[in-house]
Amino acid sequence: MLAAKGLQTVADLLYYAPFRYEDRTNVKQIAQLAPGEKAAVMARVSSAKLSGFRRRAVGLFEATFKDEGAGTLLARWFHGERYADSLVPDTRVALFGKVELDKSSGHRLMVQPEVEILSGGDEADETLHSGRIVAVYEAAGKISTRVFRTLLDRILKEIVLPEDPVPVSVRERIQLPSLSEAIVETHCPSPGADLRLLNEFRAPAQQRLIFDEFFWLECGLALKKNKARLAAGISFAVTDHAREQIKQMLPFKPTGAQRRVIQEIVDDMKRPHPMNRLLQGDVGSGKTIVAAQAAVIAIENGYQVAVLAPTEILAAQHFAYFKRLLEKLGYVVGFLAGSSGPREKQQMKKLVEEGLVHVMVGTHAIIQEDVTFSKLGLAIIDEQHRFGVSQRLDLMKKGNQPDVLVMSATPIPRTLALTLYGDLDISVIDEMPPGRKPIITKHVPDSAVEGVYSFVAQQIAAGRQAYVVYPIVEETETTADIKAAENMYLHLAEKVFPKLRVGLLHGRLSGGVKEAVMRDFQAGELKILVATTVIEVGVDVPNASVMVIEQAERFGLAQIHQLRGRVGRGAQQSYCVLVTGKLGDVARERIRTLKESNDGFYIAEMDMRLRGPGEFFGTRQSGVPGLRLANLLRDTEILEQARAEVQRLIAEKPSDELRAAVTYIQENWQRRYGLVLVA
């Protein structure tokens, strides 16, 4: 059970920090309890019952408790079914909560108190779980917070804590508290500890452990990055002919940000080591044209380019875009996806192997074992957060240390990007192409959706096109309340817009059908496209000026921002209409953020605040290490401090401290992060 939580060693347990603390210093007998106070009580269950609550299936569990004194205490738990088997008469428990007075019986009452079963009446054991500030741990299977407390108490009494591995120079410079004190204080706070600081993770002991997590993570990433930088790679030359080809290819004058970023990429490509660069830019900021310029440099040096996209629709978009830009320069662009026919696949693989294809665009089909490049020099990976780190490595293996350019339209605040993509250098396009008008975002309750349809009809009459997006593909029993895209497509096509051509696009259509629908929409034959979130990335129709998102409360903030980026690509004013049902607090905050801002970086930050970094990134997949106590959002200052200390340590000539740090990471942190940080 502990292993399932990633807890395999005593050291893992020592770093398994409590998620909150309770002040149980106020231990009283039942008869001494005063209404309004928070207190802890040791007592025995005298009676207990579970009952249904009104017509809803809310199990109400009620129990009465008595202790050595004269009083009786009632306790109630809504959704309390889980206590029915454990809180049986004569069980000794510790209760902790706020005291009220039950009007009907006159007895003292606690509603939803914290409860712990007391084992065997061992006095020493009881003083560990009450009468002090108590650590509360997240359970691991059947291993409760109480078991964790007992385990850690035993460990801290029996073992000699390890020597502090953080280099002495670092500890002295920033005056870190001692590691052993920090570990003890985190698990067993001293009597005078500040409960508020502990629960906000701002107590000195916690801050020390947070620093350690960030320090070793940053150390591993920096060493990995340094190692990659020392590897022998391709040193590309930027010839006059390459410059001339780029000039001919560019359909518009690049923005200042694009020029700055292409210069950073060119500088990397000239060096004799592999480029590993993340190119970040908001939706529509012109990342692909920058990638195309890098592709020209690689081709002009006699190398091939691979472009990897997460979905077939996006891969097809890239294929069309690169083909339009590069074929007029005499380069051959190929396409390979899961839906390509067997003969087509065979032919394409042969051309790539013989070096007759300059740019190979595709989905993960291009990283299959039987795809061999003649001379791969540049790998371009789009929408990195959808690929694991392993796919990036698979693509790199197709060449001999090719340069890698990762593109992401999911804006990640810089501090986080430096940690998440710690082995990549970062370029940001923070300027939109000129002439783009900011998208106007409106919020409409679903009761007023007819007005939205009238607005869509007006926009189409003015020569524009529109998207209507739904959160799922087809009705299933579990999502009966979701208006499925298929049903609404029929409703819109037959009832609301019978005179207009309406198309349907969702993830379960075959590749050929999807492409045909997109082609018709791009050509302007379809006026309205009803879709699920498959249009989230990469669809480019400049004439589309309205995006209606139904049940917008079901989407994440960053997801709506991505969807919204499908409009506003032409010169005309574009609109995004968020249609919602009843809103909770978080959904209301999301909608407010979207109405106020078009800035992807601000929106991403808000999204992480509302959802937490783990859910935002889909933790494991994107290589966010398994941080135990540290939180990428809350602890950015400590992260910056840890990074600065690591840079200082590595910048100095190889020292005993650095060698000791490398050994420590290899022995202690690689397993925990699931990343080979240092080879």
Buried (B, 14 or more C-beta within 10 A) or exposed (E): EBEEBBBEEEBBBBBBBBEBBBBBBBBBBBEBBEEEEBBBBBBBBEEBEBEEEEEEEEBBBBBBBBBEEEBBBBBBBEEBEEBBEEBEEEBBBBBBBBBBBBEEEEBBBBBEBBBBBBEEEEEEBBEBBBBBBBBBBEBBEEBBBBBBBBBBBEBBEEEEBEEBBBBEBBBEEEEBBBBBBBBBBBBBBEEEBBBEBBBEBBBEBBBBBBBBBBBBBBBBBBBBBEEBBEEEBBEBEBEEEBBEBBEEBBEEEBBEBBEBBBEBBBEBBBBEBBBBBBBBBBBBBBBBBBBBBBBBBBBBBEBBBBBBBBBBBBBBBBBBBBBEBBEEBEBBBBBBBEBBEEEBBEEBBEBBBEBEBBBBBBBBBBBEEEBEBBBBBBBBBBBBBBBBBEBBEBBBEBBBBBBBBBBBBBBBBEBBBBBBBBBBBBBBBBBBBEEBEEBEBBBBEBEEBEEBBEBBBEBBEEEBBBBBBBBBBEBEEEBEEBBBBBEBBEBBBEEBBEEBBBBBBBBEBEBEEBBEBBEBBBEBEBBBBBBBBBBBBBBBBBBBBBBBBBBBBBBBBBBBBBBBBBBBBBEBBBBBBBBBBEBEEEBBBBBEBBEEBBBBBBBBBBBBBBBBBBEBBEBEEBBBBBBBBBBBBBBBEBBBBBBEBBEEBBEEEEEEBBEEBBEBBBEBBBEBBEBEBBE
